[in-house]
Amino acid sequence: MKIEIWSDIMCPFCYIGKRRLESALADFEYADQVQIEWKSFLLNPDMVTDPSKSTLEYLSETKGWSKAQTYQVTQQVVEMAAGEGLTYHMDKTVVANAKNAHRLLQLAKTLGKGDEMKERLLKAYFTEGANIDDKLTLTKLAMEVGLESGRVLQCLDSNEFSDKVDQDIYESRLIGVRGVPFFVVDRKYGISGAQPKEAFEQTISKAWEDFVTTNPILQVAENQDGSSCDLEGNC
């Protein structure tokens, strides 16, 4: 069984959703037969990298919020992340275009390191305040999960895997993804947002029961209110 996940590295709910999925799979009897594939999604493809500016400053400017409002809104996300054992330093997150990081993720997928690379990028961005558009930083992160530096630089110094990133984004539009994270289980069931662990457990169990069927219809579970980030920049 396969779970495809459309996600952006800069989406705070994507890291939370990743943890909740992992928690559900930890209790799933057949977890060793579940394949995870990370799909690229860019919430702000035109974002201009500015290492001198934090995400809090960016949100305050673009949303027209005061610093106090921005802190209050993001603090709720920080607390939600803490509930999943994650440490967010939103005041340190760097405004950066994520396209290169997604190209690196695509490279890692071809080498069997997709999940490890995704985890490392998310931690680097939300916990460590790393610039995920800096080639040296990305190379260091990739080496930490076992990628060879020469191969990474070859990728980052070119336009390699840009088409794969674009393909994932195009595919997301075809199936109606408007916000991330978005989980597609065996191309039959969708989970929108960072749903509670129980929602993942129920959907995974149902998908497993139907594992041998060929129903192509993507069914998004009803009554969902999972947190997500949308294309309008609302999180």
C-alpha positions, 0 to 999 in steps of 0.5 A: 500500500502506498501513501503519497504526501503533498507537502511544502518544507515551509508549511508548519502543519506539514511537519506536524502531519508527518509526526501524526502519520508516523504515530498512526503507522507505529501502531499499524500491524502492516506498516512494513508494507506501507510505502511513503512517497513525498510529493513536492508542493510550493505554497509560494513559488515566487518567494524571494529569498531574504536571509535577513528577514524572519518568517514572523517579519514576513507575515507581519508585513504581508498580512498587515498584522502587528508584531503582537498579532503575528506572535500570537498566531504563530505561538498557537502553531508552536504549541501544536507542534510541541504536542507532537514532540517538535520544537519550532523557533518561528522567530528564527525561520528564514524567508527562503524560496523552497524550490531548490530544497524540493529539487534536493528532495527529488534527488534523495527520492531516487537514492532511497533517502526521500523520507530522511531528507524530508525530515532533515529539511523540516527540522533544519527550517523550523527548529534550526533556522537554516536557510533552505535556499543556500546551496552549502546548507543544503549540501551539508543537510544532504550529506547528513542523511547519506548523500554524496556531496559531489552529486548534490552539488551537481544537482543544485548547480543545474536545473535538475529535477525542476521538472519533477517538482513541477510535475508533482505540483501539476498532479496535485492540481489534477486531484484537487489539492488546495492546501498542504499537507495532503495525504493520498492513501493508495490513490483511493482515500485523501486526508486533508491537513494535519488530522488527529492520529485517529483520522490517520488510523481509520483511513489507513485501516479502511484503505488496507481492507480495500487494498485489492480493489481497483476503485479509482475515486479519491474519497476525502474523509468527511467532517475534516477540520485539519490544519493546513496552509493554502495557496493564498498564504493562509496557515 
